[in-house]
Amino acid sequence: MPKPWVHQFRNRPDTEDVEALVLVEELDRPRRSLARKREDADGLVDGYILQSLDGRSRTAVYTWVQAGDPAAVQRHLQELSAEIYPRGKTR
């Protein structure tokens, strides 16, 4: 049965922080990174990286990654992910 997770999206320039309720399967956890292709921007990508995860309150906090070339954004997301999950720990 789906259970709610609260996703908080923070630090996006010129935008207020956003909080969203997301339904996921009971054992699923929020994704480590979220990225999207910008419309009419020649392949630029925006993205968020998971900053913290609280299983008790079921809250995932994401921080903004500046838009840029997809390869550069992906590299940045991976570097931030390595800081959050050192030595290959995924959860």
Backbone bond lengths (Angstrom), bond angles and torsions (degrees), N, CA, C in turn:
res aa  C-N    CA-C-N  psi(-1)  N-CA   C-N-CA  omega(-1)  CA-C   N-CA-C  phi
1 M - - - 1.442 - - 1.535 109.06 -
2 P 1.326 117.79 133.40 1.461 120.60 179.73 1.534 112.03 -63.09
3 K 1.326 115.49 139.66 1.464 122.28 175.88 1.523 107.75 -125.08
4 P 1.316 116.64 150.10 1.472 118.54 -176.71 1.520 113.69 -81.56
5 W 1.317 114.71 143.67 1.460 124.14 167.50 1.520 106.06 -119.29
6 V 1.304 117.06 140.74 1.451 121.27 173.02 1.518 107.28 -92.66
7 H 1.330 116.85 124.11 1.465 122.45 176.44 1.521 107.57 -106.56
8 Q 1.325 116.68 123.45 1.458 121.66 176.08 1.519 107.99 -108.31
9 F 1.322 116.81 125.65 1.458 122.69 -179.80 1.518 107.95 -110.05
10 R 1.351 116.21 120.10 1.459 121.12 -171.97 1.523 112.78 -126.13
11 N 1.345 114.07 161.07 1.472 124.38 168.37 1.517 115.45 70.03
12 R 1.319 119.02 19.60 1.465 120.15 175.24 1.531 108.02 -80.21
13 P 1.318 118.11 126.33 1.469 120.72 -178.15 1.526 111.99 -57.09
14 D 1.315 115.62 141.39 1.463 123.84 176.04 1.527 113.40 59.91
15 T 1.336 117.32 22.89 1.462 121.73 179.84 1.528 108.74 -140.37
16 E 1.316 116.05 139.54 1.458 119.11 175.34 1.523 109.59 -71.63
17 D 1.327 116.02 155.17 1.457 119.89 175.19 1.531 108.50 -61.75
18 V 1.334 116.00 146.51 1.460 121.99 -175.63 1.523 109.12 -123.50
19 E 1.321 115.73 143.45 1.456 121.02 175.19 1.521 107.76 -124.02
20 A 1.336 116.76 132.37 1.455 121.16 -178.08 1.527 109.77 -133.22
21 L 1.313 116.20 142.47 1.452 122.12 175.49 1.520 107.40 -94.20
22 V 1.341 116.95 123.77 1.459 121.99 -176.32 1.527 108.72 -121.82
23 L 1.326 117.04 129.43 1.464 120.86 176.83 1.518 109.53 -90.37
24 V 1.334 116.35 129.07 1.463 121.92 177.99 1.521 107.95 -135.05
25 E 1.314 115.51 162.31 1.458 119.47 175.65 1.526 109.12 -61.11
26 E 1.312 117.16 153.22 1.464 122.40 -171.71 1.529 113.25 -51.59
27 L 1.323 118.27 -42.86 1.461 120.74 -175.62 1.527 113.42 -90.39
28 D 1.312 117.98 -9.40 1.462 121.10 179.88 1.520 110.54 -73.84
29 R 1.331 114.42 150.28 1.453 121.09 175.72 1.516 108.34 -123.05
30 P 1.312 116.98 159.96 1.462 120.08 178.41 1.524 111.97 -58.79
31 R 1.325 115.55 150.25 1.460 121.09 179.03 1.519 110.59 -67.94
32 R 1.336 116.52 153.53 1.464 121.39 -179.63 1.523 112.28 -74.54
33 S 1.307 117.23 -28.10 1.460 119.40 177.37 1.523 109.48 -144.85
34 L 1.319 115.09 150.26 1.457 122.33 177.60 1.519 106.52 -131.81
35 A 1.296 117.34 125.98 1.464 120.99 -179.85 1.521 108.95 -138.55
36 R 1.330 115.07 154.03 1.457 119.57 177.76 1.518 109.07 -143.43
37 K 1.300 115.82 149.37 1.460 121.57 177.00 1.518 108.23 -80.59
38 R 1.321 116.63 133.94 1.458 121.13 177.25 1.518 109.94 -75.25
39 E 1.314 115.84 137.05 1.464 119.97 176.37 1.527 109.29 -72.04
40 D 1.313 116.71 140.87 1.468 122.50 176.95 1.519 112.90 53.24
41 A 1.328 117.86 38.80 1.465 120.25 -178.15 1.522 111.67 -131.07
42 D 1.328 117.71 25.13 1.464 121.90 176.33 1.526 113.66 51.61
43 G 1.323 117.15 44.15 1.452 120.69 172.70 1.513 116.17 85.78
44 L 1.337 119.33 7.36 1.459 120.16 176.77 1.522 109.34 -67.12
45 V 1.303 115.70 149.13 1.456 121.74 -176.86 1.524 109.86 -124.53
46 D 1.331 116.90 137.05 1.462 123.64 170.28 1.515 107.04 -102.21
47 G 1.333 117.16 155.97 1.447 116.74 177.67 1.512 114.66 -162.28
48 Y 1.323 114.91 162.23 1.458 123.61 173.55 1.524 107.49 -124.10
49 I 1.332 115.53 147.44 1.464 120.89 175.61 1.529 107.56 -119.87
50 L 1.315 116.39 141.01 1.461 121.11 179.11 1.523 108.99 -65.51
51 Q 1.321 115.91 121.46 1.459 121.48 -178.31 1.520 110.83 -95.37
52 S 1.334 116.33 -41.46 1.460 119.84 178.36 1.522 109.50 -152.70
53 L 1.325 114.35 157.86 1.460 121.58 -177.20 1.518 107.61 -140.50
54 D 1.320 117.53 125.77 1.457 122.40 178.99 1.521 108.32 -119.96
55 G 1.325 116.12 105.26 1.459 121.25 -177.47 1.516 113.76 -66.76
56 R 1.321 117.49 -30.11 1.469 120.13 -179.40 1.519 111.81 -68.74
57 S 1.335 115.88 -48.04 1.465 119.03 -179.68 1.526 111.57 -89.85
58 R 1.343 115.63 -4.15 1.471 122.79 -179.14 1.533 110.39 54.28
59 T 1.338 113.82 51.43 1.457 121.27 -179.43 1.522 109.85 -120.65
60 A 1.333 115.41 130.08 1.468 122.43 175.64 1.523 107.58 -116.24
61 V 1.335 116.32 127.74 1.456 121.06 -179.51 1.522 108.18 -110.60
62 Y 1.332 115.85 125.49 1.460 122.43 -179.73 1.519 109.89 -113.02
63 T 1.340 116.83 147.21 1.458 121.55 175.09 1.527 109.22 -118.62
64 W 1.308 116.32 148.48 1.465 124.59 -174.31 1.522 111.93 -72.59
65 V 1.311 116.32 141.62 1.459 123.40 171.82 1.524 106.71 -115.23
66 Q 1.327 116.31 127.01 1.462 121.19 -176.99 1.517 111.55 -55.57
67 A 1.307 116.26 141.41 1.463 121.65 179.20 1.521 110.81 -64.27
68 G 1.298 115.42 150.01 1.453 120.82 178.26 1.511 110.67 -179.39
69 D 1.312 115.29 -168.94 1.453 122.03 176.94 1.529 109.00 -56.28
70 P 1.339 119.07 135.65 1.466 121.19 -177.11 1.528 113.92 -51.14
71 A 1.313 118.22 -41.34 1.469 120.47 -179.03 1.527 110.65 -64.89
72 A 1.327 117.03 -41.21 1.462 120.86 179.97 1.521 111.36 -68.08
73 V 1.342 116.48 -41.65 1.460 120.10 178.47 1.528 109.82 -64.28
74 Q 1.330 117.23 -43.89 1.463 120.72 179.47 1.526 110.80 -60.82
75 R 1.316 116.93 -42.42 1.468 121.07 178.40 1.535 109.74 -60.93
76 H 1.346 115.85 -44.79 1.460 120.30 179.37 1.525 111.01 -63.45
77 L 1.337 117.55 -43.36 1.456 121.11 177.20 1.524 110.88 -59.54
78 Q 1.326 117.36 -40.92 1.462 120.89 179.71 1.523 111.10 -67.07
79 E 1.334 117.48 -39.82 1.464 120.44 178.54 1.528 110.99 -64.04
80 L 1.338 116.53 -45.30 1.461 119.66 177.90 1.521 110.86 -63.76
81 S 1.322 116.14 -39.79 1.454 120.70 178.78 1.529 110.79 -61.60
82 A 1.311 117.12 -39.16 1.468 121.37 179.05 1.529 110.69 -65.44
83 E 1.339 117.53 -32.92 1.460 120.42 177.35 1.519 110.95 -69.96
84 I 1.337 116.36 -37.35 1.458 121.11 -177.72 1.529 111.27 -77.60
85 Y 1.341 116.27 -38.33 1.468 122.11 -178.80 1.525 109.37 -119.69
86 P 1.334 118.33 74.92 1.467 120.23 -178.37 1.522 112.46 -65.60
87 R 1.333 114.67 153.12 1.468 123.05 175.33 1.522 113.51 55.88
88 G 1.328 116.62 35.27 1.457 120.65 172.57 1.515 115.88 79.39
89 K 1.332 117.98 4.27 1.464 119.07 177.05 1.508 108.96 -69.49
90 T 1.330 117.13 130.28 1.459 119.79 -176.18 1.513 112.66 -104.03
91 R 1.253 120.50 -13.31 1.471 121.08 -179.96 1.500 109.33 -139.52
